[in-house]
Amino acid sequence: MKTKVLILMAAVLLVGMSTFASGKKEKLNVAGKCGMCETRIEKTASGIDGVSKVDYDLKANKLTVTYDEKKTTTDAIEKALAGVGHDTDKYKADDAVYNKLPGCCHYRK
């Protein structure tokens, strides 16, 4: 009886871990220039429902994001980033939003 319970618990744990671990991982081009940009980009992306992990590489201007495809899309993530002033491949930040960023964050030439 104890063996069956332990096997059942192990099976539930493994299924749960595989479900949690499953997530689509993408790299997105996101314009940024400084540490404040990095913080803003990561905070914005991680605040989206369904996003489980983010890492912004400032030198490469690449955001690596892991997300649940049932809850969000890269399109939604890119829109949110443009909404806080950061251009992506699909969306350009509104000039008014971009211009309100601190001077050190201005990446457009």
N, C-alpha and C positions, 0 to 999 in steps of 0.2 A: 504493500500500500504506500509506504513512504517513498519507495523507488518510483512509482508511477507519478506521485505528486511532484517529486523532484524533476522528473523528465518533463512533465507538463510545464512546470515553472521555467525550466531552461528553454523550452520551445517558445514560450510566450516572450521571454526575455530576448531571444535571438530574433524573433519576428519584429519586436519593438525596436531593437537596435538597427535592423536593416531598414525599417521604415524611416527612422530618424536620420540615418546616414544617407538615405537616398535624397538627392537633391541635385538639381541641374547646376553645373558650374560653368560660368561664362566669364570672358574677359571683355570689358567694354572700354572704348576710348573715351576718356573724360578729361577735358581741359582743366588744368590747375597750375598754380605757380609756386605756392608756399605751404608751409605747415598749417596755416589757417584753412587753406583750401582743402588739404588732406582731411582735416578734422571735419569740415563741413560736408564734404563728399561722403565720408564714411558714416557720419551721423545720419545724413539724409537717407542713404541707401539702407542702413540697418534699421531705420524706423519704418520701413515698408513691411506690411504684413506679408509673411511668407519668406522674407529674406532671413537666412540663418547665419551667414558669415560674409564679411566684407574685408577687403584689404586693398588699399590704394597705393600704387607705386608712383610716387610723385615724379621721379626721373623719367619714367616711361609713359606717364599719363594714362595708366591702365588701372581700371578697377576690376578686381577679381571678386565676383559675387556668387554665392551659392544660395539658391532659392527653390521654393516649392512651386512647380509649374501649375499646380492646382489653385494657388493663391495669388500669384503675380506673374508678370512677364518682363522681359528685358525692355520692352517698349514703355511699360509703366515706370520702371526704374529710371530709364533715360529721361522721361518727361519730368519726373520729380527732380532730377539733378539739374536739368535746364531751368526748372522753376526756382532754384536757389542760386542761379547765376553761372552754371557750368555747362559749356557746350559739349555735346556728344556727337556721335556720327549722325544720328537721326534728328536731333533737336538742337537749335541754337537758342541760348538764353535770351530773353527779352532784353533789349538795350537798357531799359530803365532799371531792371533788376541787376544786370551786370554793373552798371554805373554806380550802384549803391554799395557794391563790394568795397572793402578797404583797398587802398591804393596798391598794397603789396600783392593783392590777389588779381590784379588786372593782367590777364595773360594775352589779350588780343593786341595785335600791333597795328 
